[in-house]
Amino acid sequence: METANIAVIGAGVVGLAVAAKLSETNEAVFIFEKNPKFGQETSSHNSGVIHSGIHYPKDSLKAKLCVKGNTMLYELCEKHRIPYKKLGKLTVAITEEETDELEKLMQQGQDNGVEGLKFLEREEVKKLEPNVDVEKALLSPSTGIVEPDELMNYFYAQARKNNAVLATETEVTGLKKTDGGYEVSGISVGEKFTVTAKTVVNCAGLYSDRIAAIVGLDIDKLGYRLHPCKGDYFRLTGKPPVKMLVYPIPKGAGLGIHLTPDLGESIRLGPNSYYVDKIDYEVESSEKEFREDVQTFLPLIRERQIQVDSAGIRPKLQGPKDPFRDFVVRHEADKGLFGFINLIGIESPGLTAAPAISEFVSEIYENEINR
Ligand SMILES: Cc1cc2nc3c(=O)[nH]c(=O)nc-3n(C[C@H](O)[C@H](O)[C@H](O)COP(=O)(O)OP(=O)(O)OC[C@H]3O[C@@H](n4cnc5c(N)ncnc54)[C@H](O)[C@@H]3O)c2cc1C
């Protein structure tokens, strides 16, 4: 039986970042990924936005890890030539009433340590984005975009350089606590496998609640059950009508249908949000819904062509009627699982936060496990 020091389950952006970080100072880090390649799930089905941190309650992990991740990500991108653009973002109030919401966002952002936030009046918005017609906007200059695949390539290269091993087509289906750690078992390229590991880090994204259940945790009692929540995207054809990211005031489970330029300089609309029972990436929404939403702040969209683009699925802890839920990043020693670190509910801003999450996990590992 092979022996790992640390087994990371899942090779999305978070699992790769965690493996890259832990393998800097630890031997025998294994990453198990059920798909043929890393990053084929949520990490490659998202908006690629480097969030500033205005959307999350003060002191939440989402707020802290987003703000820290934002700074870390720009440094990483600059240093390692990962494609990115710091475009800035406008969150727009369409009506006078919505300006109250903008004020709350401004306050929350400032509480979270987001720098450079500024209110803009209608005419100031027009100067920046002539096609956007709104009452008022909140400018967050530290919002940007990154190429998620390139970011993952970077984390994977770092992990490999540090001798971490990625096993693809390797699905973990069993986890048993033993005296010295865990027996990790499953199917690898059609064959059964078993590996022992002193530490296990659950980075299984949409399946992280299942992994928690497999190791014996009562996911309903603990509030770890995920509620997959889909978001569809459409794409605008023709000349881009905006240069910056433009978001409405958030409503429901997502951030509202927004405009995101990508690095190829075409504009994506979305994602919207609706809860689903199954994981598939078919776009189910209508073009009409997107057009009507966006035309409230970008009137010229009426004349533009919109094409179906793609979809992503959020691994949400927050069910349809629930209040805000934070990321779970937790060493489960108090539940009899010394050496088992759970990462559950890593929805947005998980891409932005990935480098900060990896440092947080590394601190937990060094302070609580590898003493
Ligand atoms: C529509 C949408 C838009 C988003 N936009 C943004 C954004 O603009 N900015 C931002 O910061 N964040 C955004 N996010 C959030 C971000 O994409 C996620 O937080 C991040 O990608 C999560 O990465 P992950 O590694 O945890 O999960 P994943 O990428 O899902 O990786 C988990 C991996 O675990 C593997 N796995 C699962 N079970 C097993 C098993 N049993 N054995 C082996 N492998 C297993 C899976 O195959 C998968 O590869 C968005 C998310 C969505 C859905």
The ligand as a Tripos MOL2 file, in Angstrom:
@<TRIPOS>MOLECULE
LIG
   53    58     1     0     0
SMALL
NO_CHARGES

@<TRIPOS>ATOM
      1 C1        -21.2220   30.5040  -12.1400 C.3       1 LIG1
      2 C2        -20.0470   30.7300  -11.2390 C.ar      1 LIG1
      3 C3        -19.3260   31.9150  -11.3220 C.ar      1 LIG1
      4 C4        -18.2490   32.1590  -10.4780 C.ar      1 LIG1
      5 N1        -17.5250   33.2880  -10.6400 N.ar      1 LIG1
      6 C5        -16.4650   33.5150   -9.8320 C.ar      1 LIG1
      7 C6        -15.6860   34.6770  -10.0030 C.ar      1 LIG1
      8 O1        -15.8890   35.4400  -10.9210 O.2       1 LIG1
      9 N2        -14.6790   34.9140   -9.1200 N.ar      1 LIG1
     10 C7        -14.4150   34.0800   -8.0770 C.ar      1 LIG1
     11 O2        -13.5400   34.3850   -7.2740 O.2       1 LIG1
     12 N3        -15.1120   32.9190   -7.9350 N.ar      1 LIG1
     13 C8        -16.1070   32.6100   -8.7960 C.ar      1 LIG1
     14 N4        -16.8040   31.4680   -8.6700 N.ar      1 LIG1
     15 C9        -16.4120   30.5210   -7.6310 C.3       1 LIG1
     16 C10       -15.1990   29.6830   -8.0560 C.3       1 LIG1
     17 O3        -15.3230   29.2340   -9.3810 O.3       1 LIG1
     18 C11       -15.0900   28.4780   -7.0930 C.3       1 LIG1
     19 O4        -15.1000   28.9520   -5.7690 O.3       1 LIG1
     20 C12       -13.8220   27.6820   -7.2990 C.3       1 LIG1
     21 O5        -13.6390   27.3470   -8.6530 O.3       1 LIG1
     22 C13       -13.8910   26.4350   -6.4540 C.3       1 LIG1
     23 O6        -12.7620   25.6500   -6.7240 O.3       1 LIG1
     24 P1        -12.6490   24.2200   -6.0950 P.3       1 LIG1
     25 O7        -11.2840   23.7430   -6.4030 O.co2     1 LIG1
     26 O8        -13.0790   24.2650   -4.6650 O.co2     1 LIG1
     27 O9        -13.7840   23.3460   -6.8160 O.3       1 LIG1
     28 P2        -13.7810   22.5910   -8.2250 P.3       1 LIG1
     29 O10       -13.2050   23.3910   -9.2950 O.co2     1 LIG1
     30 O11       -15.1750   22.0840   -8.4070 O.co2     1 LIG1
     31 O12       -12.8100   21.3680   -7.9750 O.3       1 LIG1
     32 C14       -13.1860   20.2420   -7.2100 C.3       1 LIG1
     33 C15       -12.5530   19.0300   -7.8610 C.3       1 LIG1
     34 O13       -12.7650   17.8870   -7.0320 O.3       1 LIG1
     35 C16       -12.9270   16.7810   -7.8740 C.3       1 LIG1
     36 N5        -13.5890   15.7220   -7.1030 N.ar      1 LIG1
     37 C17       -14.8230   15.7650   -6.5780 C.ar      1 LIG1
     38 N6        -15.0900   14.6070   -5.9350 N.ar      1 LIG1
     39 C18       -14.0050   13.8250   -6.0600 C.ar      1 LIG1
     40 C19       -13.6840   12.5210   -5.6190 C.ar      1 LIG1
     41 N7        -14.5370   11.7910   -4.9020 N.pl3     1 LIG1
     42 N8        -12.4580   12.0000   -5.9200 N.ar      1 LIG1
     43 C20       -11.5650   12.7380   -6.6490 C.ar      1 LIG1
     44 N9        -11.8370   13.9840   -7.1170 N.ar      1 LIG1
     45 C21       -13.0320   14.5220   -6.8110 C.ar      1 LIG1
     46 C22       -13.7790   17.3170   -9.0050 C.3       1 LIG1
     47 O14       -13.7110   16.5010  -10.1420 O.3       1 LIG1
     48 C23       -13.1810   18.7030   -9.2080 C.3       1 LIG1
     49 O15       -12.1790   18.7180  -10.2030 O.3       1 LIG1
     50 C24       -17.8790   31.1820   -9.5110 C.ar      1 LIG1
     51 C25       -18.5880   29.9800   -9.4500 C.ar      1 LIG1
     52 C26       -19.6610   29.7440  -10.3080 C.ar      1 LIG1
     53 C27       -20.3780   28.4380  -10.2600 C.3       1 LIG1
@<TRIPOS>BOND
     1     1     2 1
     2     2     3 ar
     3     2    52 ar
     4     3     4 ar
     5     4     5 ar
     6     4    50 ar
     7     5     6 ar
     8     6     7 ar
     9     6    13 1
    10     7     8 2
    11     7     9 ar
    12     9    10 ar
    13    10    11 2
    14    10    12 ar
    15    12    13 ar
    16    13    14 ar
    17    14    15 1
    18    14    50 ar
    19    15    16 1
    20    16    17 1
    21    16    18 1
    22    18    19 1
    23    18    20 1
    24    20    21 1
    25    20    22 1
    26    22    23 1
    27    23    24 1
    28    24    25 2
    29    24    26 1
    30    24    27 1
    31    27    28 1
    32    28    29 2
    33    28    30 1
    34    28    31 1
    35    31    32 1
    36    32    33 1
    37    33    34 1
    38    33    48 1
    39    34    35 1
    40    35    36 1
    41    35    46 1
    42    36    37 ar
    43    36    45 ar
    44    37    38 ar
    45    38    39 ar
    46    39    40 ar
    47    39    45 ar
    48    40    41 1
    49    40    42 ar
    50    42    43 ar
    51    43    44 ar
    52    44    45 ar
    53    46    47 1
    54    46    48 1
    55    48    49 1
    56    50    51 ar
    57    51    52 ar
    58    52    53 1
@<TRIPOS>SUBSTRUCTURE
     1 LIG1         1 GROUP 0 **** ****
